[in-house]
Amino acid sequence: MTAVDRLAGRESELAAIDDFLTGVRSGTGRALALRGEPGAGKTALLLRAAERAAPARVLRATGAEPESQMAFAALHQLLRPVSGLVDALPEAQREAVRGALGLAAPPGGQDRFLVSAGVLSLLAEAAVPDGLVCVVDDFQWVDRASADALLFAARRLGADGVGLLFAARDTAEARHALKDVPGLTVAGLAAADAARVLAARSAVPPVPDVAALVAAATGGNPLALRETAGLLTPEQLTGRAPLPDPLPVGDGIGAVYGEQIARLPADTRLVLLVAALEGLGDLRLVLRAAARLGAAADALESAEAAGLLDVEPTGIRFRHPLIRSAVHAGASAADRRAVHRALAAESEEAGDTGRRARHRAEAALGPDEDIAAELAAAADLDRARGGYADAARTLVRAADLTPDRRTRSRRLKDAAVAAWLGGRPGQARSSLAASREAAGDGGPSADITQLGGRFELHSGDAAEALRTFLTAAEQTAGQIAEQTAEAILPILADAAEAASYVGDTDAAVLIGRRAEALPDPGDPADAFLRDVLIGTGALQGGDRRGGAGRLRRALDAVPDDGFDAVHLLWAAAAASLLGEGDAAARFGARAGRVARVSGMVGTLPVVLESTATAERMNSAFALSAALSEEGLALARETGIANSAAAHLANLAVCAAVRGDETDARAYAHEALAIAIPHRLGLRVGVASYALGLLDLGLGRFEQAHERLTALTTAGPGAGHPAAVWGSTADRVEAAVGAGDLDAARAAVGFLERWSANATSPRSQALLARCRALVAEDGAAPDLLRQSLDLLDTDSAAAYDRARTALLLGERLRRERRVGEARPHLRHAAEAFGRLGAVPWERRALGELRAAGEAGDRAEPAALATLTSQELRIARLVAEGLPNRDVAARLFLSTRTVEYHLYKVYPKLGVTSRTELARLLTQPPT
């Protein structure tokens, strides 16, 4: 059959592929997934795409079922021709990719996203100068590490000239894996096209009635059509004899191959089975293993002559995946075990311990510690390379073969960790449950209990996580002779984090007391963390002086450099508890920078929660939203649902500031849908605050007062300290606007108590502003001016300063001091306009017109013209990073960064990196 006949009736699919190739050749990134049943013609379409790709470079890989649990097997196959370009990658990515591809010893314990980012960069390098098309067939059998890396790249293709073309069986699992990739279903052929296929393969052309019957029976499947046509006699094709009933179609396609294989000599069937189970297509390895089993040297020739496989200098390739399946299905279990033993022996001689272990496992008849230990060692190597999902499956198999219950429990726990790091939270929970069950009468160890708490904290019920951590702390205390800070402090920190999510002050007090009972740790970072836990507990237990002193001591110990992102997040939390939002914002921003540099991006979604909040508190609403969009995408990719809720809540607040009611409500409700059932009091509080802020900005004071008051009195998440404190200034303003002065004064009293130990200018300014709102008219202007004076020293407080200026202008206008009011109202309107705070700008302009001045809307700040991606890139460039490092930190290619900068410069009216840095480091006003 000619290539034309194989593609009969595929005009629409070919047109889609041509459009895909045109985009790649023009320099844009594209991804496309062909989905269809076996035999639909996906491989033929991939071959045609490869033929038409010129002048773009083409890389190919095919998933193989025997390799589906071998981390990075498909990636090695795909990228081997361009491995020489690895040296052009940023250092961290370079080492990660080299380790994944087996070009060097893996760095060890690296984040899987680091490998994925390196793969994206390598693809971009390989696309120079004419583009790159990666063709991946049988994607359903690609190992998970390779699949994760390729899909990561597919979601981030930009101006790279890289095209990723996948083909997969149309299964639920494949549809889920490829859900983010534009899809094209390769369905059955129409009757007329099916007749063409039949005619090309048949001894005689079929009459129309017969062609229609065969087409209907096969569903137009091209492979079924070809195989069925070859089995029909001329008499049947011409209608002179009846067709077989039933036709050998559908599931029978495999049976057709099975019958063909069964007629082959025994030696040929044996060598086919070796090839099917070996998976690599390594001709020498297959022949050696077959010879070990006694097969004749020429046994492979009969299989090639029968058209079942192709033997090429590069290796063996089955003509169709169903042939491999038929070979496997037709062999006895004993034969398959014998072949696996032979392949294990050959793998050992080749020095491939990982393959040896997997073949030995397939040959095992029952539990065997030697084999289990080998599998566990193979999983360790996968983990070191960043192939966590594949390591998890290998560890589960190792556990199945482990005789000892405790060892089996430990391996299942390791499998749970690997599955979690590999972005498979459901699999992680299943493995952890199995680990608990395997632990037996002694019960699970403290580290298993703590791990369950971490899973709950990130994607489950935060209150349950808190209970679990406290249990783990008790277990640890009971399992060690002497309570050391190093053993128990990390568990208490986890518990404190969970308590902060829930808003459980009683738990925070208990945790603080337990931390205080521990001996002084020798490590400065541990000493800092202990002080934060003790101070938090004391503060929330009513000892504000003692708690504040302990938190202040902790913050004074934070070094200028050296703390990791997690400890900087604790510093941000401590500053918030002291009422110093500006200090909290600084620590949050630092944590984000450290996390990006460290390369451990699996923690980045959580770190970006604080970083995005920090930028919002620093009036950088567009950047805050951009960071939350990035964090939300990463949280969804890693299965960290609770972090996704945090980013959705922050996006709701940013939308509320803009006055975008549709987005604010959508983000808030999506956040609440996660946060309420997971008992995430803080996330509930922030999402609810967003809706209250939206009402306040739009002048709906009664609704705003009701929503913001509810944060302190009733409903899920009510009373969360951080949410109550963070909303207090707005709650005061809403209460005054609604005419409820008693509630406003009560809120001011709360803020006075909370800020009693705060020393930063912004915290004092916020308190002065709130006091002004409930003060007598004569005192209010002076308090508002005091607030403005304090904020003049804080370049990042543009939004708060504009809010204060608006209140001062309103107060002065009501006192008929319009000449004094106008400058403040003008400043507020201009600042709000630049910040994109539309409802607040509208309110300031209305006041300005009432004061006798016709104000016009201000031009938005130049940064407001940038997309989220452009803004993230511009900010890192402004920090002095070269394009390569920007690309590494944002998981983009260097070419994509360059492309976006090409658009950023004219948008901002700058011509150099120096000018860009100057613009982005200016205060927002």
N, C-alpha and C positions, 0 to 999 in steps of 0.2 A: 504494500500500500504506500502511495506517495505521501509526502508531507501535506500536500494540498488536500488529499482525501482525508487525512487524519484531522484536518481542521475544517472540514466541511460543516457549514452552518454556524461557524463561530465568528461571523463578521462583527457582531456587536462586541464580543470579548476582545477581538483583535483591535478594534477601534479604541477600546478603553486602554489597552496595553500601549498602543501607539501614542495616545495622549499622555500616558504615564511617562513614556520614554522621551517625548518632546519636552516635557517639563524638566526632566533630569538633565537633558542636554542643554537646556536654557539656563541651568545653574540653580534651580530650585530643588528642595528636598521633597521626595515623594515616597509614599508607602502604599502598597496595595496587596490585598489578600484574596487569592482565588480559593473558593470553597466549593466542594462538590463530592459526590460519592466516588468510590473507587471505580476507575475506568472511564470517568467522565471526560477525560482529555486535558486535565490540568497540566500534566507534564509536557504534553505537546505544546501547550500555550507558553509554558516557561521556555522551552527550547526555541520557539519562534521569537520570544522577547530577547533572548540572548543573541540570536542571529541578527536582529534588527537594532541592537543597542549601539553599534559603532557610530561615532568613534569613542563612545564611552567604554571604559574598562568593565569587564564582567568578572564577577567572583561567584562561585557556585558551592552549594552544600546540599546534602540530602540527609534528612533524618533517618536513622536506622533503629529499629526496635531494640536490638541488643545493646545499643549505645545510649539508650534513652535515660539511663541512670548514671552516666559517666560525665561528670561536670566538664563543660567546655569542649566536649568532643566535636560538636557541630561547628563551634566557633573556630576551633583549630583547623578544621577542614576548609572553612570559608576564608579565613584570613592568612593561611599559610603562604599564599603567593605574594602577600604584601607585608609579611612580617619584618622585612628590612626597613620599613618606614617607622617602626616603633620608636626608634631613637629620636624622632622629631617631636614626640609628645612631651607634655610637662612631666616633671620628674616623678611625682606620685602616680600619675596615670601610667607612665612608662613602666615603672616597676610592677604595677598591678597587672598590666596586660602581659608583660613578659612572663610573670608567674602563672597567669591563667593559661597561656599558650604553651607552657612547658619550656620556654626559652631560658628560664633562669629559676632559681629557687624562689618560691613565693615569699613575699614579705612576712606573711603570717598574720592571721586574724584580721585581714583587711575587710573594709566595708564592701558589700557587693556593688553598691552604686559607683564606687571608685573604678572597678573594672568596667562597668557599663559606660561611664563617662569616657574612659580611655578608648573603648571600642568606638564610640561616636567620633572621637578625635582622629582615630586611625582611619576610619572610613572617610572622613573629610580630607585627610592627607592623600589617601588613595584616589580620591576623585579629581585630583589635579593632574592634567589640565582640562580634560574633556568630559569629566563626569564619571560616575561609578554606578553600576547596576549590580545589586546582590540578589541572586536567585536562590531561594531556599525551598526545596521540595520536601514533601512529607513532614511538614512542620509539626504535625501531631506527635511525631517521634523524636523531635529535637530535645536534647537534654534541657533541664530547666534553667541551668546557669546560662547556657547559650541563648535560650529563648528570652530570658529576662533581659539580657544585655541588648539583644536585637530589638526587642519591643521598647526598651528604654530609649534607644536611639531613634526608633520610628516616631516616638512622641515628641522628639526634639529636633527633628530635621528642619533646617532653615535654608539659608542661602549656600548650601554645601554642594549642590549638584550630586547628591547621593539618592539613589532609589533602592528601596527594599521591596522585593517582590516575593511574597510567600504563597505557597500552595499547601492546603491542608484538607483532610477529610472533613466533611460537614458534620461534626459531632458537637454535642453540647460543650464539651471541654475545650475543643478548638475554638468554638464561637466565643466562649468566655475569654480565652487567652488573647484572642485577636480583636476584642471588642472595640479597642481604640484605633484600629487600623481600618481605613476604608475598604469595604468588601465587595466582591463580585462573585455571585453564585454561578457556577458552571453547571447548568442543568442539562437534562436530556435533549436530544436533537428533535427537531420537528420531523414529521413523516417524510417530507420530500428529501431532506438532508440525510435522514436515516437510510432511505433507499439508495442514495449515492454510496454510502459506506458499505451497504450490503453488496451492491453491484461490484465494487472494487475488490471485495474479498471472495465473492462467490465464484464457483466454477462457471455458472451461467448467470446472466442478469435475472433477478427475480421479477415475477410479474407484479403489477401494482398491488393486487389484493394480498399476496403473500408478504410483500414488503411492509404493507400497512399492519398486518397481523404481527409480524416479528417486531416492528417498531413499537407497537403498543405493548407487547409482552415484555420487551426489554426496557421500557420507559425511555427509549432513545439513547440509552447508555452506549457510547461508541465501542468500548471494550466488549460489552455483551453482544453488540451487533456483529463485531468482527469474529468473536469466538463462535457464536451461534451459526453465522454464515458458513464457517469452515466445517461445521458438522452436518449441514443439510445437503441432501443429495440433489442432483440436477432435477430429478422428478419432483421433489418437494418444492424446490425453488420456482419451478414453472407451473405448479399447481396440479401436476398430474398424479401426485401422491400426497396423502395427508401429512400435515406437520406433526412432529412428535408431541405428545401431551403428557407432562408439561414440557415446554421448551427448556433447554439448559441455560437459564438466565437467572438474574438476581443473585441470590446466595449460591446458586448453582455455578456461577463463574469459577469460584474456588474449587468446586468439585470437578469442573472440567480440567483444571490444572492438576488436581489430585489424581485423576484417572491417568493423565498423561505421565505424571511422575511415577505412578505405580507400575507402569509398563517398562520402566527403565531398568537396566541391570542393577544388582544390589550395590556394587561398588560405586556406580554413578549416584544412586540415591544417597549413599553414605557421604560422598564428597559434597553433594548439594546440602545435606544437613549440616556439615561442618561449615560451609559458606554461610548458611542461614544463621547459625548461632554465633559465628565469629563476628559478623557485623561490620568490620572495617573494610572488607573487600581486599585484604592483604593476601595476594596470590601465594606468596611463598609460605606464609603462616598456614593457610588453608591446606596446601599440599603436604606440608610437613605433618600437620595434625592428622590428615586423612591417612598418610602413610603409616603413622604411628598406630592407626587402627586397622591396618592391613589392606587399605584400598590400593588398587593398581594405579600406576603412574599415569595411565592414559584415561582414567575414569572420568575426568572432567570433560574430555572431548565429546562424549555422547550427550552430555547435558547442553553443551554449546551447540552441537548439531541439531538438537531438538528445539532450539530457539528459546531455551529457558533462561539463559544468561549469556552475557558477553564477557569474553576474556580479553583484556587489554593490557598493555605494558604497565599501566598505572594500577591495575587490580581487576577484581571481579565485580560485575554489576548485574543484579537480577533484572530481567527485562521489565518486570512489573512487581510492585510490592506484594500483590496477591500470590505471586509464585513463592516468595519466601514464606508467606503465611501457610500456603498449602504444603510446602515441604515440612514445616514445623508440625502442622496438624497431622500429617500422615505418618510421623515417626512415633515409635513407642516411647514411653517415659524412660525405660531402661536405655534405649538407644541415645536419647537426648542426654542422659546423665553421663554415658560413656564418652560422648563427644565433648561435653564440658570438661571432663577430666583430662582428655587429650589436649584441649585448648589451654587448660590451666598449666599443664606441663610445658607446653610450648611458650606460653607467656612467661613462665618462670625462667626458661632459658634465655628469653629475650630481655629479661630484667624488668618486665612490666608487672610489678607487684600488685597494682590495683586491679588489673584485668585478671590476674591469677586468682585473687581473692574472690572476685565476682563469679568466675567460672567454677571455682571450688564450691561456692555457696549454692550455685544452681545444681551441682552434682550431689549435694548433701542429702542424706536420707533422714536426718534428725539433728538434734542439738549437738554442737561440736564447738568447744571453746577455742580450739586452734583456728578454725575457720572464722568464727565470730570475731576473734581478736584481729585477724587479718583484715576483715571488713571494716572494723572500727578504725584501724590504721589508715585504710584507704579513705575513709570519711574524713579523718584528720587532715589528710592532704587536700581534699576538696575544700574543706573549711579554710585552710591556709590560703587557698587561691581565691576565695570569695564565692565558691560554689555551694552556698549553704543549703539551698533547697534539695540539691542532689545528695549532699552529705546527710541530710535528714532521712531521706528514703533509705540510704545505705545503712544508717545506724538502726533504723527500725528492723531491717533484715538481719543485722548483726544481733539485735536483741532477740529476734525469733530463734536464732541458733545458739543463744547463750543458756547454758544449763543452770547457772547459779542465779537465784532470784535477785539478790542485791546487785549483782553486776548487771543483770538485765534491767533493773530499775534505773541504774545509773546511765546506761546507754540510751534508754528511752528518754531520760531527762535531757541528755545531750542532744538527742534527736529533736526534742521540743525546742531547745535553744536554737539549733540550726534552722529549724522550720520557721521560727519567729524571725530570725535575722534574714531569712530568705523570703520574707514577705508572705508567708503562708500561716496566718494566725489560726485558722481552723485546724490545720494539721498539727500545729504546735500544741493546741489545747488537747487534741486527741492523744498525742504522744505523752503529754504530761499526765493525763488521766490514767493511761496505761502504766506509766512509771509509778504512780501512787499505788495502783493495784498490785504491781509486781513487788512492791516493797514488803508486802506480807504483814505478819503480826506485829512487827516492830514499828510499823507505820512509816510514813515518808520522812526523809531527813529535813532539816531546817532549810537547806538550800532548795529543795524541791518545793517546799511550802512558800518560800520567798519568791521563787520563780512564778508560781501560780499567782501571787500577788502582783507581780510586774505585768503579767498578761492582763489581769483584771484592770490594773491602773491605766493601761494604754488603750484597751479596747472593750472594757467591760464595766462592771459596777464598781465605782470608786469606793463606796462604803464597804463593800465586800473585800476590796483590796486592802483597805485599812485594817479590817479585822484579821485578814490573813497575815499581814506584816506583823501585827502585834503578837499573833500566835508564833510566827517564825522567830521573833525576838525571844519569846519565852523558851522555845525549843533550843535555841542557840545557848541561852544562859544555862540551861540544864545539861547541855552536852559538853560543856567545857569546864574544866576545873576552876579556872580563874576568869572572871569577866574582863576581857580586854576590850578596849575601845575599838581596836582594829576589827574585831569579830562582830561586834554588835552594832557599832555606830552606823554602818551602811544600811542595816535593816531598819534602824530607827529613822534614818533619813528618808528611806522609802515610805515608812509609815507617816512621817511628817508631810511628805509630798501628797500622799493620799488624803490626809486630814485637811490640807490646804485646798484640795480639789472639792472636798465635801463641804468644808466650812465647819468642821467639828472642833470647836475650841476646847472641849473637855479632853479630847484625845490629844490635842496639842499640848495641854498642860501635863498630861500623863507622860508623854514622850519626853518633854523637857526634864521632868524629874528623873526619868530613867537615864537620860543622857548625863545629868548632873551626878548620878551615882557612879558613873564609870570613872576609872582613873584617867588622869591627864594623858592624852595621846602624845607621842613624841613627834609625829609628823605635823608641820604647821597647817597643812590643809585640813587634816582631821581635827586639829584644835579649833580652827576657824568654824568648821561645821558644827562641832559640839557647842561652841558658844552661840551659834545661830539657833540651834534647837533649844538650848536652855533659855535664851533670851525670848524666843517666841513663846515658849510655854509660860514663862513668868509674866510676860506682857498680857497674854490672853487670860491668864489666871487672876489678873487684877493688880499685880505688882508692877505698875507701869515704870516706876523709877528704877527698880532692879532690872527689869527686863530690858528697858531702854539702854541702861548702862552696859549690859552684856552684849546687846546688838551693836552698840557703838564700838565696843572693844573689838568685836568681830570685823566690822567694816574698816576700822583703823589698821587691821592686820592684812587686809587685801593688798597683795603686791601689785606694782605697776605691770609686771609681766610674770608669767609662770603658772597662774591658775588655769585650770581647764574650764570648758564651757559650763559644766554642771555646777562647779563651785561659784562661778560668776552669776549663775542664775539664783543661787542661794543668797548671794550678796544683793541682788536686785530685790529679792523677797524681803530681806532684812531692812533695806532702805524703805520699801513700801510700808512695812510695819511701823517705821518711825515717822511716816507721813511725808517722806521726802521723795516725791514722784520724779523730780529731775535727776536725783542720784540713781534711783531705780532704772530710769531710762538709760543712763550712761552705762550701767553695768549690763543691762540687757543688750545694748548695741555691741558692747565688747564681747559678750558671749557669742553673738552671731559671727563676729569676725574670727574668733578663735575656732569655732566649730567648722567654718569653711576651710581654714588653713589646716586643721588637723586631719582632714580627709575622712573622718568617721561620720559620714553624712547620714547614716541611719538614725542618729540622734538629732539631725538638723530640723525636722519638723517641730520637735518640742522646743528646741532652742529658738527657732524663728517665731514661736508664740511670743516670747518676751521681746525679741528684737522688733517685731512688728508693733507690739504695744508701745515699745520705747519710741519708735519713730512717730507714732500717733500722738504720744504725749509731748513730743518735740515739734508738733505742728506740721510734720511732714506726712500729710494724710495720703497723698498719692503714693509715696514710697511705702508707707505702712500697708496700704492695700496691695501693692505689688509684692511685698514680702509675704503677705498672707496668702496671696494667690499661689506663690511658689510653695509655701508651706503646706497649703491644702492639697496641691498636686502630689507632693512627696508623701504626705500622710495617707492619702488614698492608695498610693503605690505600695506603701509599707504596711497597710492594714491597721494603722494607728487611728482608730475611729475617734478617740477622745481628743486627740490633737486636731483632727479635722474639725471637731466642734468648736475648738478654741479659735481656729482661723476663720471659720464661718461667722462666729460672734464678732470678731474684730472687723471683718469686712462689713458686717451690719452697722457697726459704729461709724466706720468711715463713710458709708453710704448715707447714714443719718446726717452727718456733718454736711455732706453735699446737698442734702434735701432730696435725695433720690428715694422716694417712698417705696417704689416697687422693689428695688434691689434691697433696701434695708429690711423690708418685711420678709422677702424671700430668704435672705441670708439668716435672719434671726430665727425664722420658723424652722429652717433646716437645722440650725444649731440646736434649737430646743428639742427637736425630734430625736437627737442623739443624747443630749445632755440630761433631759429629765429622767428617762428610764435608767440611765447610767449613774444617776445621782451625782452629777457634776455641778455642785452648787455654784462654783465660780463661773463656769460657762453659762449656766442658766442666768446668773446675775448680769453678766456682760451683755448677753443677747437681749435680756429684758431692759437693761439700761439703754441699749441702742434704740429701742422703740420709744422709751421715754424721752431720750434726747431728740429723736425725730419730731415728736409732738412739741417739745419745747422750742425747737428751731422754727417750726411752722406756726408758732404763736398759739398753740392749743394748750393753754396753761392748765386747765382743769384736768385734761387727759394726762398731761405730763406729770402733774402732781400725783394723780392716782397711781400711775405706773411706777414712779420713782419711790413713792411711799411704800408700795407693795414690796419693794426689795427689802424693807426692814421689818415687815409685819407678818406676811403670810405667803403661802405658796411654796413650790419647790425652789430651793436655793435661797429662800428668804433669810436675811440675817448674815449672809456670808460677809466676813469682815472686809475683805478687799473690795467686794462689790459695793458694800454700803459706803466705805470711805471714798471710793472712786467716784461715786455718784452724788456725794454730799453737796458740792457747790451747785450742781444743777438742780438738786432737790430743793435747796434754799430758794433759788431763783423761781422755780416752778411754783413753790408754795406762796411766795410773795405775789406772783402774777395771778394766782388763783384766789388771793385774798385771805389765805390761811396763815396769818402771822405767827400764831402759836406754834404751828408745825415748823415754820421757818426758824423760829428762835430755838426750838428743840434741836433742829439739825445743826445750827451754828454751835450750840453747846456740845454736841457730839464731836464736831470738828475741832473745837478747842481742846477737848480732852485727848483726841487722837493725835493732834499736832503739838502737844505740850512739850515733846522732846525734839521736835524738828528744828533744824537750824538753817535750812536752805532758804534762799530768798523766795523761791517760787512757793514753798509751803506757807511762808509768812504772808506773801502777797495774796494767796488764795483765801487765807483766813481773814485778812483785812477786807477783801471784796465781799465776803459773806457777812461780816459784821456790818458793813455799810448798808446792805440790803435791809437789815432789820433795825438800823439806827434811826434816830430822829433826823429829820431833814437837814438840820443845821450841821450835824456831824458827818453825814454820809459823804459829801463831796471830799472832805479831807481824807477820810479813810480810803476812798477810791483813788485819790491822788497818791496816797502812800502806797497803795497796791501797784499803781503804774510805775512809781519810782523804783520799787523793788524789782519789777519785771524788766526795767530798762537795762539791768545788768545781766539779763538772761536772754541771749540771742535766739534760743530755741523755743521761747514762750510766745511766739507771735499770735497764736490763736487765743491764749488766755489774756494777752495784753489787749487784743482787739475786743474781746468780750467785756473787759473792764472799762475800756474807753467808751464802748457803746453805753454801758450802764451810767457812766459819769455824764456823757452827753445827754442822755435821756433825763437824768436827774436835774442837770443844769437847765435844760430847756423847760422842764415843768416849773422851775423856779423863775422862768422868764429871763434867764441869763443866756440869751441865745448867742451873743457874741462869744462867750466863753465855751458854749456847747459845740459850736460848729467845728473847730479844729479837731475835737475828739471824735465827733461823728464822722468827719471826713476821713480821719485816720482809720477808724474802724471799718468803714465801707471799703476803703482801698485795700486794707489788709485782708478782709474777708474775700474780696474779689480775687486777690492773688492766690489765696488758699483754696479757692473753689468752694467756699462755704456759702452757697447761693442763698439759702433762706436768711442767714444772718446778714449777708450783704443787703438783701432786699429790705430787711428791717432797719438797718442803719441808714440806707438811702431814704426810706420813708421818714425817719426822724430828721434827717438833714433837710429834706424839702419842707417839713413842718417848721424848721428853724429858719426858713427863708432862703435856702441855698439849693439851686437846682443841680443836684449831684448826678453824675453819670456812672454807669457801671464800669468798674475798672477792668482793664485787660487782665485775663488770667496770667499767672506767672508762666514764664516760658516753659518751665518743667511740666506744666499741666498739659502741654501739647504732646508729651512723650507717651508712648505705650508703656505698659508695665515692664515688658522685657527691656525696652530702651532705657527706662529709668533705672532698673537694676544695673545694667551695664554701665550707664553714665556715672552712677554713684561709685562703683568700684574703680573705674578709670580715674575719677577725680581723686581717689585715695592714692593714686600713683602707681597702680598695678599695670603691668604690660598686658596687652591683649591676650597673650597666652595664659596668664594667670587668671585673668577675668573669666576666660572660657572654662578653665579648670574648676573654678569655684561655683560657676553657674551651670555646670554640666552642659556646656555648649561647645561647638567647634570654634576654633579661632576665626575661620572664615565667616561664621555667623556673627561673631562679635564685630568683625570689621564691617560687615554689611550693615549692621544696625548703627554703628558709629557714623557711617557714611550718611545716614539719614538724620542722626542726632545733631550733628554740627550745624547744618543749615536751619534746623528747627529752632535751635537755641541761639543762632546768630554768632557762633564762635568758630574759630578756624584752627584752634590748637588745643592740645590737652591742658596746657597751662590756663588758657581762658576758661575751659570747661571746669577745671578745678576751682578757679576763682569764683565762678558763677554758683557752683554747688555748695561752696563753703560759706557763701553769704547768708546772713539771716533771712528767713522767709519774708520779712517785711522790708 
